[in-house]
Amino acid sequence: MKVGMIGIGLMGHGIAGNIAKQGHELAMLEHPGNQPLDALKAAGAVSLRSAAELAARSDVVILVLTGSPQVEAVLTGPGGVLEGLRPGSVVIDCSTAIPSSTLRMAQAVQAAGGRFLDAPMTRTPKEAAAGRLNLLVGGEAALLQECRPLLECFAENIVHAGPVAAGHGMKLLHNYVSLGMVSLLCEAAACAGRNGVAPEVFVDVLVKGGGGGTALERMKPYLLAQDPSGLRFSIANACKDLGYFNAMASDAGAAKDIAAAVLATLEGALSHCEPGAFMPELASILGQPTRPATPAAAD
């Protein structure tokens, strides 16, 4: 299969490597945000400077981008994918995006003669490199079945979430719960520190009680040894994802008071951290004497 990929970042690089490893003909879009491409080129992948050119030579175009604005620009902008998309080709959007935007982009792809799946990911760059991602897929079941062999090159678990945009909606729900739990742990850890509770005691008690779970396991290296590598997800990306969740909840008229508070906490922290700071570092930011104020704290 001829596959075109746009977005060879931390996640996209692992995806691309596994696609190339399985013998598919891979083309990649040149971009300053890409990870080094040398190993992929050595495996036979080619790089192109135009999204339209990439689309014109691809049976499937996979997007692994930051968010909705980038997806919309790559698909519908000048020289974008839709200018070169071949009839019947498939666009698979593995980015994290706002469902209302996803629906518009799917309609634009279909109007150009293509087909569309949204297939956002969970897990980390480590699983991307190992070909063990989770995919949450929105779109027609028959199209997912057609594309499943390609998706299985880099995914261990593939869930059909429902029609177009259901995958992106489920990803936002997942990230809200995951990042919300991490944010809560960070705030609790900051409070523990300011009340003289030793980190090892804090972690031990939570592990043995109701505070245990995946979020705490990812936070443990930082809480115990100031090592943020257990969750290599930036505060900036967390702000973006919580903003998308709040937008989705607003579009649906759903409750979002807690989500709004988490977003306010993250936005406050973002102005007090180094660019690229990872989520575990939120515990230290919130523990500072001059910690960032949230709307609730300002009252």
C-alpha positions in Angstrom: 0.0 0.0 0.0 1.2 3.5 -0.7 1.0 5.5 2.5 1.6 9.2 3.0 2.3 10.6 6.5 2.1 14.2 7.7 3.5 14.7 11.2 6.6 12.8 12.0 6.9 14.0 15.7 7.4 11.9 18.8 4.3 9.7 18.1 4.4 9.9 14.3 8.0 8.7 14.1 7.2 5.4 15.7 4.1 5.0 13.6 6.1 5.7 10.4 8.8 3.3 11.4 6.3 0.4 11.9 4.5 1.2 8.6 7.9 1.1 6.7 8.9 -2.1 8.6 5.8 -3.9 7.3 6.8 -3.2 3.7 4.4 -0.4 2.8 5.6 2.3 0.4 6.0 5.4 2.7 6.2 9.1 1.8 6.5 11.8 4.4 5.9 15.6 4.4 9.0 17.7 5.2 8.4 19.9 8.2 10.6 21.6 10.8 8.7 19.9 13.6 9.6 16.4 12.3 11.9 14.1 14.3 15.1 13.1 12.4 14.2 11.2 9.2 17.5 9.5 8.5 16.4 6.0 9.8 13.1 6.2 7.9 14.8 7.2 4.7 17.3 4.4 5.1 14.3 2.1 5.3 13.1 3.3 1.9 10.8 6.2 2.9 10.8 9.4 0.7 10.2 12.9 1.9 8.2 15.5 -0.1 7.7 19.2 0.4 4.0 19.4 -0.7 1.0 17.9 1.0 -0.8 17.9 -2.4 2.0 15.9 -4.0 2.0 13.5 -1.1 -1.7 12.9 -1.4 -1.5 12.4 -5.2 0.8 9.4 -4.7 -0.9 7.9 -1.7 -3.7 5.3 -1.2 -3.9 6.4 2.5 -2.9 9.7 4.1 -2.2 9.5 7.8 -2.2 12.8 9.8 -0.5 12.9 13.2 -0.7 16.6 14.0 -1.0 18.9 17.1 -4.7 19.8 16.8 -7.7 21.0 14.8 -6.1 24.2 13.3 -3.1 22.2 11.9 -5.4 19.5 10.5 -7.6 22.0 8.8 -4.6 23.9 7.3 -3.0 20.7 6.0 -6.2 19.4 4.5 -7.8 22.5 3.1 -5.1 25.1 2.9 -3.1 26.1 -0.3 -1.2 23.1 -1.5 -3.0 20.9 0.9 -4.1 17.3 0.9 -7.4 17.9 -0.8 -5.7 19.5 -3.8 -4.0 16.2 -4.6 -6.3 13.6 -3.1 -7.1 10.7 -5.4 -10.7 9.4 -5.7 -11.3 6.7 -3.2 -8.2 7.4 -1.2 -8.5 7.4 2.6 -7.6 10.1 5.1 -6.9 8.8 8.6 -6.6 11.5 11.2 -4.7 10.3 14.2 -4.4 13.8 15.7 -6.3 15.0 18.8 -9.1 17.3 17.5 -12.4 19.0 18.3 -15.2 16.7 17.0 -17.1 19.6 15.3 -14.0 20.4 13.3 -13.6 16.7 12.5 -17.1 16.5 11.0 -16.3 19.5 8.8 -13.0 18.0 7.6 -14.6 14.6 6.9 -17.3 16.3 4.8 -14.5 18.2 2.9 -12.6 15.0 2.3 -15.8 13.3 1.0 -16.6 16.2 -1.2 -13.2 15.8 -2.8 -13.9 12.1 -3.5 -12.0 10.7 -0.6 -13.0 8.7 2.5 -12.3 9.5 6.2 -11.6 7.9 9.5 -10.6 9.7 12.8 -8.3 7.4 14.7 -6.7 9.3 17.7 -4.2 7.4 19.9 -3.7 6.7 23.5 -0.4 5.5 25.1 3.0 7.1 24.6 5.9 7.4 22.1 7.4 4.2 23.6 4.3 2.2 22.5 4.3 4.1 19.2 7.8 2.8 18.5 6.9 -0.7 19.6 3.7 -0.8 17.5 1.5 -1.1 20.5 -0.7 2.0 20.5 -4.4 2.1 21.2 -6.6 3.5 18.5 -10.1 5.0 19.0 -11.7 5.0 15.5 -14.6 7.0 14.2 -16.1 6.2 10.8 -17.8 3.5 8.8 -17.2 0.0 10.2 -16.6 -1.4 6.6 -13.9 1.3 6.0 -12.2 0.5 9.4 -12.2 -3.2 8.4 -10.6 -2.3 5.1 -7.9 -0.2 6.8 -7.4 -2.6 9.8 -4.3 -4.4 8.4 -2.5 -1.0 8.0 -3.6 0.2 11.5 -2.4 -3.1 13.0 1.1 -2.2 11.9 1.3 0.3 14.8 -1.7 -0.4 17.0 -2.2 -3.2 19.5 -5.8 -2.4 20.4 -8.3 -0.9 17.9 -11.7 0.2 19.2 -14.5 1.3 16.9 -16.0 4.2 18.8 -18.8 4.9 16.4 -19.4 7.2 13.4 -17.1 10.0 12.2 -15.8 12.2 15.1 -16.7 9.6 17.7 -13.0 8.6 17.9 -11.9 12.2 18.6 -14.7 12.6 21.1 -13.6 9.5 23.0 -10.0 10.6 22.9 -11.0 13.9 24.6 -13.0 12.0 27.2 -10.0 9.8 27.8 -7.5 12.6 28.1 -9.8 14.6 30.4 -10.1 11.7 32.8 -6.4 10.9 32.6 -5.0 14.5 32.8 -7.7 15.4 35.3 -6.4 12.6 37.6 -2.8 13.7 37.1 -3.7 17.3 37.8 -5.5 16.3 41.0 -2.5 14.2 42.1 -0.2 17.1 41.4 -2.3 19.5 43.5 -2.5 17.0 46.3 1.3 16.4 46.2 1.9 20.1 46.4 -0.3 20.4 49.4 1.4 17.4 51.0 4.8 19.0 50.6 3.6 22.3 52.1 2.2 20.3 55.1 5.4 18.3 55.7 4.2 15.0 54.4 7.2 13.0 52.9 6.8 12.1 49.3 7.4 8.4 50.0 4.7 8.4 52.6 2.3 10.2 50.3 2.9 7.7 47.5 2.8 4.6 49.7 -0.5 5.5 51.3 -2.1 6.3 47.9 -0.8 3.1 46.4 -2.4 1.0 49.1 -5.7 2.9 49.1 -8.1 4.6 46.8 -5.6 6.9 45.2 -3.7 4.1 43.4 -3.8 3.5 39.6 -2.2 4.4 36.3 -2.0 8.1 37.0 -0.1 7.6 40.2 2.2 5.0 38.6 3.2 7.5 35.9 3.7 10.2 38.6 5.7 8.1 41.0 9.1 8.7 39.4 8.7 12.5 39.7 7.2 12.5 43.2 10.0 10.3 44.5 13.0 11.3 42.4 12.0 14.4 40.4 12.1 12.3 37.2 9.4 13.5 34.8 9.9 10.7 32.2 7.1 8.6 33.6 4.6 10.9 31.7 6.2 12.7 28.8 3.2 14.8 28.0 3.6 18.5 28.1 1.6 21.0 30.1 1.1 22.9 26.9 -0.5 19.9 25.2 -2.6 19.2 28.3 -3.9 22.8 28.1 -4.8 22.2 24.4 -6.6 18.9 25.1 -8.5 20.3 28.1 -9.5 23.3 26.0 -10.8 20.9 23.3 -12.7 19.0 25.9 -14.3 22.1 27.3 -15.3 23.1 23.7 -16.8 19.7 23.1 -18.8 19.9 26.3 -20.0 23.4 25.5 -21.1 22.3 22.0 -23.1 19.4 23.6 -24.5 21.5 26.5 -22.8 19.1 28.9 -21.6 19.9 32.5 -17.9 21.0 32.6 -17.4 22.8 35.9 -14.6 20.4 37.0 -13.1 20.4 33.5 -13.0 24.3 33.5 -11.2 24.2 36.9 -8.6 21.8 35.6 -8.1 23.9 32.5 -7.7 27.1 34.6 -5.1 25.3 36.8 -3.1 24.2 33.7 -3.3 27.6 32.1 -2.0 29.2 35.3 0.9 26.7 35.4 1.7 27.2 31.8 2.7 30.8 32.5 5.1 29.7 35.3 7.0 26.9 33.6 9.7 26.3 31.1 8.5 25.6 27.5 8.0 21.9 27.0 7.6 21.2 30.8 6.0 17.8 31.3 2.8 17.2 33.3 4.5 15.7 36.4 6.3 19.0 36.9 2.9 20.5 37.7 3.4 19.2 41.3 6.4 21.5 41.7 4.8 24.5 40.1 1.7 24.2 42.3 4.0 23.8 45.3 5.8 27.1 44.8 5.1 30.0 47.3 4.1 32.2 44.4 2.1 29.4 42.7 -0.1 30.5 39.7 -3.6 31.7 40.7 -6.7 30.1 39.4 -10.1 31.9 39.2 -11.1 30.1 42.4 -7.9 31.1 44.2 -8.2 34.7 43.0 -11.7 34.9 44.7 
